[in-house]
Amino acid sequence: MELHENQAALVLTIDDKGEVSVDVAAQDSTSLPAEVCNAIAMKLIGDENFQEEIMGSRK
C-alpha cells in the first residue's frame, strides 16, 4: 500500500501467542495523520481497558 503525504496507517500484528504489536506507517512522521495514528497506537499499547474492549468484540 502506498501512502500519500496526508495519510498514515496503523499496522497491527498478532503473533501465535495472541500478543499484539502496533506500528505506524507514514511518509511524514510529524504530520497530523501520523500523530493521530501514534496517539491511537499508544492507547492500544497502554490502556488495558481499551484492549479488553476491542478484543471483547471478537467474542
WOTATA-V956850 format. One record per helix or strand. SS is the DSSP state (@ for helix, = for strand). FROM is the first residue (numbers start at 1). LEN is the number of residues. If there is no record, write none. Layout:
# WOTATA-V956850
ss;from;len
SS;FROM;LEN
SS;FROM;LEN
This chain:
# WOTATA-V956850
ss;from;len
=;8;7
=;20;7
@;32;15
@;48;9
